[in-house]
Amino acid sequence: MNMETLELVLRVLLVLDALALIGLVLLQQGRGASMGAAFGSGASTTMFGSAGATGFLTRLTTFLAVGFFVLTFALAWSAKARNEATLELSLPKASAPVEASELPAAEVPTAEMPASEGAGELPEAP
């Protein structure tokens, strides 16, 4: 399995994990929501009973959160590995430095500039 396929699988799993985590957190009741069951609210007739699923939902939320962090670290590791591989391919190998005495002397032509009249004067303003 190449690196691109691994990253694609990790991204899909991360999105699915995030959506499941969001849904699970929204499904859970807050800490103060159990007071409504004592006063006859509809909280005692929920799908799992008044407090029957708190242990299961809490454990499942913890499992999904740990999975989210593991997937995130795996994606970071694969991005780092891809970056290192790209840098190895793109950088040229360093060669030994060349001394100035080994370089050929370039002939620089020297052209004499003709002196123009009034070179030091500013033009008049219109």
PAMAR-903806 format. One record per residue: x negated, y negated, z of N, C-alpha, C in turn; chain; residue number from 1. Coordinates in steps of 0.02 Angstrom, whole numbers, plus 50000, padded with zeros to 5 digits. Layout:
% PAMAR-903806
X Y Z X Y Z X Y Z A NUM
...
END
This chain:
% PAMAR-903806
49958 50058 50000 50000 50000 50000 49955 49938 50000 A 1
49965 49894 49952 49923 49835 49949 49948 49781 49997 A 2
49909 49728 50003 49923 49676 50053 49988 49638 50037 A 3
50003 49628 49974 50064 49591 49956 50126 49630 49975 A 4
50126 49695 49965 50184 49736 49984 50192 49738 50060 A 5
50137 49742 50096 50140 49741 50169 50169 49676 50194 A 6
50147 49620 50166 50174 49555 50187 50248 49550 50172 A 7
50270 49576 50115 50341 49573 50097 50383 49614 50147 A 8
50359 49673 50164 50395 49715 50212 50398 49681 50280 A 9
50342 49652 50301 50340 49618 50366 50387 49558 50367 A 10
50390 49521 50313 50435 49463 50310 50508 49484 50313 A 11
50526 49536 50276 50595 49560 50277 50613 49584 50348 A 12
50569 49622 50380 50581 49645 50448 50587 49586 50497 A 13
50546 49535 50487 50548 49476 50531 50615 49439 50524 A 14
50640 49432 50463 50704 49398 50453 50760 49439 50483 A 15
50760 49504 50473 50812 49547 50502 50809 49545 50578 A 16
50750 49547 50606 50742 49543 50679 50767 49477 50705 A 17
50751 49422 50671 50773 49356 50693 50849 49350 50691 A 18
50880 49376 50637 50953 49373 50633 50986 49415 50687 A 19
50959 49474 50700 50986 49517 50753 50978 49484 50821 A 20
50921 49452 50832 50909 49418 50896 50957 49360 50905 A 21
50968 49322 50853 51015 49266 50857 51086 49291 50872 A 22
51107 49342 50837 51174 49370 50849 51181 49398 50919 A 23
51130 49431 50943 51132 49461 51009 51134 49408 51064 A 24
51096 49355 51056 51097 49301 51106 51165 49267 51106 A 25
51195 49258 51048 51261 49226 51045 51316 49271 51073 A 26
51305 49336 51070 51354 49384 51096 51355 49386 51172 A 27
51299 49372 51203 51294 49376 51276 51329 49317 51309 A 28
51352 49330 51370 51384 49277 51409 51331 49241 51449 A 29
51346 49179 51466 51301 49141 51509 51305 49165 51581 A 30
51263 49138 51625 51261 49159 51695 51325 49140 51732 A 31
51355 49084 51716 51414 49061 51752 51479 49087 51722 A 32
51476 49126 51669 51537 49148 51636 51574 49202 51675 A 33
51542 49235 51722 51575 49289 51759 51623 49261 51811 A 34
51619 49198 51827 51666 49168 51874 51737 49167 51846 A 35
51744 49165 51781 51810 49163 51751 51849 49227 51762 A 36
51816 49284 51768 51850 49347 51781 51881 49349 51849 A 37
51852 49316 51897 51879 49315 51965 51944 49276 51968 A 38
51954 49227 51925 52013 49185 51926 52063 49203 51872 A 39
52056 49261 51841 52106 49284 51794 52095 49262 51722 A 40
52037 49238 51707 52022 49220 51638 52018 49284 51597 A 41
52004 49281 51534 52001 49340 51493 51934 49374 51493 A 42
51887 49354 51535 51819 49381 51533 51816 49454 51553 A 43
51863 49478 51594 51860 49548 51616 51884 49596 51563 A 44
51914 49572 51510 51939 49615 51457 51895 49612 51395 A 45
51832 49598 51404 51787 49595 51348 51771 49666 51322 A 46
51733 49671 51271 51718 49735 51239 51682 49783 51286 A 47
51636 49759 51328 51597 49802 51371 51622 49801 51444 A 48
51678 49769 51458 51701 49762 51526 51675 49698 51556 A 49
51688 49686 51619 51669 49621 51648 51593 49614 51654 A 50
51557 49667 51671 51484 49663 51677 51452 49728 51655 A 51
51485 49766 51613 51461 49832 51595 51402 49833 51548 A 52
51394 49785 51506 51342 49788 51455 51285 49740 51467 A 53
51282 49709 51524 51228 49661 51535 51160 49694 51534 A 54
51153 49753 51563 51088 49787 51562 51068 49808 51492 A 55
51115 49835 51453 51101 49856 51385 51083 49797 51340 A 56
51123 49744 51343 51110 49686 51301 51045 49651 51320 A 57
51030 49649 51384 50967 49618 51406 50907 49658 51382 A 58
50911 49724 51387 50856 49765 51363 50848 49761 51288 A 59
50904 49760 51252 50900 49755 51179 50872 49687 51157 A 60
50891 49633 51193 50863 49567 51178 50788 49566 51190 A 61
50766 49597 51245 50694 49600 51259 50657 49639 51205 A 62
50686 49695 51184 50655 49736 51132 50650 49697 51066 A 63
50703 49661 51047 50701 49622 50985 50652 49564 50990 A 64
50647 49532 51048 50600 49476 51057 50528 49501 51052 A 65
50513 49558 51083 50445 49586 51077 50430 49605 51005 A 66
50479 49634 50971 50470 49651 50900 50458 49590 50858 A 67
50493 49534 50873 50483 49472 50836 50412 49447 50843 A 68
50385 49448 50905 50316 49425 50915 50265 49471 50883 A 69
50277 49536 50885 50231 49584 50853 50230 49573 50778 A 70
50289 49564 50748 50292 49552 50676 50258 49485 50658 A 71
50267 49435 50699 50236 49370 50686 50160 49375 50689 A 72
50134 49410 50739 50061 49419 50742 50035 49461 50684 A 73
50073 49511 50662 50052 49551 50605 50050 49509 50541 A 74
50099 49464 50533 50097 49420 50475 50039 49371 50478 A 75
50023 49347 50537 49965 49302 50545 49900 49339 50528 A 76
49895 49400 50551 49835 49440 50536 49828 49452 50460 A 77
49884 49468 50427 49880 49481 50355 49863 49417 50316 A 78
49888 49360 50340 49871 49296 50306 49797 49281 50315 A 79
49770 49296 50374 49699 49284 50386 49656 49330 50342 A 80
49677 49393 50336 49640 49441 50295 49642 49420 50221 A 81
49700 49396 50199 49706 49374 50129 49663 49313 50117 A 82
49660 49267 50164 49619 49206 50157 49545 49224 50154 A 83
49523 49270 50197 49452 49290 50196 49434 49324 50130 A 84
49479 49364 50104 49467 49398 50040 49463 49347 49983 A 85
49505 49297 49986 49505 49245 49934 49441 49205 49936 A 86
49419 49189 49997 49357 49150 50003 49297 49189 49978 A 87
49295 49255 49990 49240 49296 49966 49237 49297 49890 A 88
49294 49297 49858 49296 49300 49785 49282 49233 49752 A 89
49300 49178 49785 49296 49113 49751 49230 49076 49761 A 90
49194 49090 49814 49133 49053 49826 49074 49085 49790 A 91
49034 49045 49754 48976 49074 49721 48921 49089 49773 A 92
48878 49135 49755 48823 49153 49800 48772 49097 49800 A 93
48744 49082 49857 48695 49028 49863 48628 49053 49836 A 94
48596 49010 49797 48530 49027 49770 48477 48987 49808 A 95
48414 49005 49797 48360 48970 49831 48356 48899 49806 A 96
48341 48851 49850 48337 48781 49828 48278 48770 49780 A 97
48289 48725 49732 48238 48710 49682 48200 48648 49704 A 98
48134 48651 49701 48094 48594 49721 48095 48541 49666 A 99
48083 48479 49685 48086 48424 49637 48030 48429 49585 A 100
47974 48459 49603 47918 48463 49555 47933 48513 49499 A 101
47980 48560 49511 47996 48609 49459 48047 48583 49409 A 102
48081 48529 49426 48132 48502 49381 48098 48464 49324 A 103
48126 48469 49263 48097 48431 49207 48110 48357 49217 A 104
48060 48317 49198 48067 48245 49205 48111 48219 49149 A 105
48163 48185 49167 48209 48158 49117 48184 48089 49096 A 106
48184 48078 49033 48163 48012 49008 48222 47965 49011 A 107
48215 47912 49048 48269 47864 49055 48252 47805 49010 A 108
48292 47792 48959 48277 47736 48915 48289 47670 48952 A 109
48244 47625 48942 48252 47559 48973 48267 47510 48918 A 110
48324 47481 48921 48345 47432 48871 48341 47363 48901 A 111
48314 47318 48863 48309 47250 48887 48374 47214 48871 A 112
48401 47181 48922 48463 47145 48912 48446 47075 48887 A 113
48480 47054 48834 48468 46986 48810 48496 46935 48860 A 114
48458 46883 48871 48480 46831 48917 48531 46788 48882 A 115
48587 46780 48912 48640 46738 48883 48635 46669 48913 A 116
48660 46622 48876 48657 46553 48899 48706 46543 48956 A 117
48686 46510 49006 48731 46494 49063 48750 46556 49102 A 118
48704 46603 49111 48721 46664 49146 48736 46651 49219 A 119
48709 46600 49249 48719 46587 49319 48778 46540 49332 A 120
48810 46514 49280 48865 46465 49289 48931 46500 49289 A 121
48979 46472 49324 49048 46498 49324 49088 46465 49269 A 122
49136 46499 49240 49178 46468 49188 49224 46416 49219 A 123
49245 46369 49178 49290 46316 49202 49360 46343 49209 A 124
49396 46318 49257 49465 46339 49268 49509 46305 49217 A 125
49561 46339 49192 49605 46308 49141 49650 46255 49170 A 126
END
